[in-house]
Amino acid sequence: MSAIRSMSLLPNQLRRPSDHSVSSTAQEILQKIDLNKPLYQGRVFKQKKELQFNGFNKRYFVLYPGVILYYEHERDYHEDLKLGMRKFKMLKLNGLYLTKVSNPPSHVRFCINLHLPDSYNERSEILLAFNKRKEKKLWMAHLQAQNPNLLPSN
């Protein structure tokens, strides 16, 4: 059994260092999910915060019921599991829906708009891009499962 599978987080491990505390909302959410059992995970290109259509950052996304945690690097995710939840950013999936991208950037072939209307989220819309159609379809299927009212998209 891998070391990661055998670990479990205690409530006191849901804190960041004193200068970066985890919000009480995030703590409540994290305490309700089994962090050792993600539904899906992988590298995704996320549009930069500045909404530059050609600016993307590669991030490591981890899907749990009702929430996505994402990290700058995959190793940050594994460190959080081992040392306590400190490096993540969270997207709440309440009311989640997906739309096709009408004018995708020329260098992006496979992308979707992720709409996140929950007021917890810093942004209500995020453009996600993938290297392969198969990756996009897998993420869409897993996101679809979080909101069965979503319509399938190509």
Disulfide bonds with the S-S distance in Angstrom:
none
